[in-house]
Amino acid sequence: MFFFNLQHFPLPFRKKHIKLTEQRLKLVSGGRDWTVELCSYKTKHMKLGVGWKSFMEDNSLQLGDVCNFELVSGDPTDVQLRVTIARACA
């Protein structure tokens, strides 16, 4: 299992599941899905780009909330991640 710091995807995950420099993936949460771009970041990591802000807003993410990303489909042409959100304590 991989844990992501903010929205960064570590190199081991990238090498195993992502084959393209820039790729779209699907985030699935609460019966909805969002298409998000995954882009290279400082050569060693990839970062969620276009689409991530919509996911954050639609799910009312707040500072301290934790998103758990679970690989559903690892096909390099159709990467899907199930996202479970744990809300921060108020």
C-alpha positions in Angstrom: 0.0 0.0 0.0 1.3 3.5 -0.8 0.5 6.6 1.1 0.6 9.9 -0.8 1.8 13.2 0.6 -0.8 15.7 -0.4 -1.5 14.9 -4.1 2.0 13.6 -5.0 2.4 10.0 -6.3 5.8 8.4 -5.4 8.2 6.9 -7.9 7.5 3.2 -7.0 3.8 3.6 -7.7 4.5 5.5 -10.9 7.0 2.9 -12.2 4.6 0.0 -11.5 1.3 1.5 -12.7 1.9 4.6 -14.8 3.5 4.2 -18.2 3.0 7.7 -19.7 4.6 11.0 -18.8 1.2 12.7 -18.7 -1.9 10.7 -18.3 -5.5 11.0 -17.3 -6.9 8.8 -14.6 -10.3 8.4 -12.9 -11.0 9.1 -9.3 -14.1 7.3 -7.9 -15.7 8.4 -4.7 -19.3 8.4 -3.3 -20.8 7.0 -6.5 -19.3 9.7 -8.7 -16.1 9.9 -10.7 -13.7 12.7 -11.8 -11.2 12.7 -14.6 -7.9 14.1 -13.4 -4.6 14.7 -15.2 -1.5 13.1 -13.7 1.6 15.2 -14.6 5.3 14.8 -14.1 6.6 16.9 -11.2 10.4 17.3 -10.5 11.1 14.2 -12.5 10.7 11.8 -9.5 7.1 12.3 -8.7 3.8 12.8 -10.4 1.2 15.3 -9.3 -2.6 15.5 -9.8 -3.3 18.5 -12.0 -6.4 19.6 -14.0 -9.5 18.1 -12.4 -8.1 17.8 -8.9 -9.5 21.1 -7.8 -13.0 20.0 -8.9 -12.6 16.8 -6.9 -11.6 18.8 -3.9 -14.4 21.3 -4.2 -17.1 18.7 -5.0 -16.0 16.7 -1.9 -15.6 19.8 0.3 -12.1 18.8 1.3 -10.7 20.7 4.2 -7.2 21.0 5.7 -6.5 17.9 7.7 -8.9 15.6 5.7 -7.1 12.4 4.6 -7.7 10.8 1.2 -6.9 7.1 0.8 -6.3 6.2 -2.8 -6.9 2.5 -3.7 -5.9 1.2 -7.2 -9.0 -0.3 -8.8 -7.7 -0.7 -12.4 -4.0 -0.6 -13.1 -4.3 -0.9 -16.9 -2.0 1.9 -18.1 -4.6 3.2 -20.5 -7.4 3.2 -17.9 -6.0 3.9 -14.4 -8.8 4.1 -11.8 -8.4 5.0 -8.1 -11.1 4.6 -5.5 -10.8 7.5 -3.0 -12.0 7.2 0.6 -12.1 10.4 2.6 -11.5 10.5 6.3 -12.6 13.9 7.7 -10.4 15.8 10.1 -11.7 16.1 13.6 -13.1 19.6 14.3 
